Amino acid sequence: MDHDKFSLCERIIGEINQVIQKDRDLLSFELIPVETNQNNKSPVLHVDHNLGLESWCIKYIYEYAHKEVLKYKSNIFHSKQYWDVKEFIKYLNTAVLINPDVGTYWNLRRWLVEKNQLNQTREFNFSALVLSKKPKSSEAFSYRRWLYLFQISISGSESIDWSIELGLCEECADKNISNYHAWSHRQWVLERATDLLKFEMYKTEKFIRKHVHDYSCYHHRQIVLQNLYYLNYYEVEESNFKEITDLLNVLMKKNVTSQDELISILLPNIKKVDMVDAKLKSFLYCINFAASDIKFTEELNYMYGKSLAFESHRRAMLKFIIETIRLANSTNTITTDCWQPSSKIIKKEYTTNQFLEAIKNLEATRGKQHQRWCKIFLGFNFET
């Protein structure tokens, strides 16, 4: 590289690093499409906690930063020569911002954190800055998980505000539809903050109404509902279970008004006196939410027309209701404190359960393709 390009790259990388070091409240990083250097101005823009970089210089500074990072890496791990940590971080910051998909960069940052050369809090801010530009960066999400685990190993998890991480996941999912990495990271967070699960059903409904065809959120909602049932969650003020009652009344042409009558139809094989109260309430609460989602998909279908996302979510909620009822009727799930995994369910006809028979009769009217799905995943035999 000639002297002019060397000087140019050093100046631009220095300006980028200066902004990162001084502004600890940076919100976003963006590449600004500019073909050539205009009026010999700096391509680095810093406005209201937002960092921008004109695209004409990307090729030059990334190539330069990448070579410098590899040179430092070689000096540190092989030659054991003296190295300037601030200079190394300067080049590493620029390389990661431009191309966050290189795992080597993030591994070097992990090593620097372990050596106490990078501040953990500032690393959370920096990785969030990277995600503002590339919300689907699997490496950035993986790095954040590593940071949390590193922090927990040192000081425990009591000081972690997991709701902030959920907010970041939602921002990334909002910027880029079908963001598998953001939703997977969100599920990882919820595994460690189960107390936040109860808010997810309301948050995801709000997200779905904004992104009606993004199936990633529907799938996340299904996982949350399964986890709520596994944790025996229910809301104390929920007592009428209107949605599942309405579905039952429509399918069976009944006029069920009491909870006891609802239970006797859904769980005909179990005496109420034998049921664990918390498990029964969670059972009713979760299948009521699933019935509400079936109604929700019908509403979306009416407003936006047919969509594979709506139909797939309806099927998932239908499967949840049927498997939950079968599991409760065929095992001791409701009557003891132990948990029986759904994989133990044997798919068979429950002719004694009038509600499942009514669901089967309804699904038989939805066409041959849907009947095949019901036969495979629900075990319905429409030939009988």
Buried (B, 14 or more C-beta within 10 A) or exposed (E): EEEEEEEBBBBBBBBBBEBBEEBEEBEBBEEEEBEEEEEEEEBBBBEEEBBBBBBBBBEBBBBBBBBBBEBBBEBBEEEEEEBEEEBBBBBBBBBBBBBBEBEBBBBBBBBBBEEEEBEBEEBBBBBBBBBBBBBBBBBBBBBBBBBBEBBBEEEEEEEBEBEEBBEBBBBBBBBBEBBEBBBBBBBBBBEBBBEBBBEBBEBBBEBBEEBBBBBBBBBBBBBBBBBBBBBBBBEEEEEEBEBBBBBBBEBBEBEBEEBEBBBBBBBEEBEEEEBBEEBBBBBBBBBBBBBBBBBBBEEBBEEEEEBEBBBBBBBBBBBBBBBBBBBBBBBEBBBEEEEBEBEEBEBEEBEEBBBBBBBBEEBBEEEEEBBEBBBEBBBBEEEE
